[in-house]
Amino acid sequence: MSATTPHRAAPQPQEPGPAPTRAIWSLLILVLVLLVLLIGTGLVYVTWRHPSLGTPLGVAFGGVTFVVTIALALARR
């Protein structure tokens, strides 16, 4: 080694970063949206074929929405 060249340490291996969480969340959200659309389409079809089920299905949907909203609100707290 000459006097003009500074000593360089060997590069340290970098630790692997976190898993590609953005891609995982994007796929999870896509799957959930497709699932909701599929269930919604099924409920619309059942309500169309059997109009008397409209009120019970609407109440059930409202109840599920309420429970999910409360769970998300408590989780963010």
N, C-alpha and C positions, 0 to 999 in steps of 0.2 A: 504494500500500500504506500502511496506517495503522501507527502505532507499536504498536498493541496486537495486531495480527495477526502472528504469527511467519511467517517465510518457510518455505514447504514445498517441498521438492524434488519434482520430478516423479517419480511412482512408476516404479521400474525394472522393465522387463519381466522376468518370471520365466523362468528357463530351464526348458525342458520336463523333467519328471521322468522317471524310468526307465519303460520300457514296463511295462504291467500284468503283471508277472511272476507274480503270484499266479494270475491267470486262465490264463496260459499253462501253468504247472505243473499246475494243476487239470485242464485239458484233457488234458495229456500223461499224467498219471496215470490218468485215466479211459480213455483210449485203450489204454494198456498193460494195465490190468485187463481190459478187454473182449477184448483180443488173447489174454491168458493164458487167459481163460475159453473162448474159441473154440477155442484149441489143446487145452486140457484136455478139452473136450467131444469133440473129434475123436479124441483119444487113447483116451478111454473107449469111444467107439463102435468104434474099430478093435480094441481089446482085447476087447470084448464079442463082436464078430463073428469074431475070430480069436484065441482064447485063448492060442495058442502064442506070440503076439507080446507077451504081458504082461511077461515077464521082460526081453527086450531093450529094450522101451519104458521100463520102470521104471528100468533101469540108465542109459539115455540121459538120462532126466529127472533122475535123481540126479546124473549128471555135469555137466549144464548148470547145475543148481542149485549144485553145488559151485564151478564156475568163476565164476559170477556172484557168489557170496558172497565168494570170494577177491578178485575185482576190486573189489567194493564196500569190502571191508576195507582193501585197499591204497590205494584212492582217499581214504578218510577219514583215512589215516595221515598 
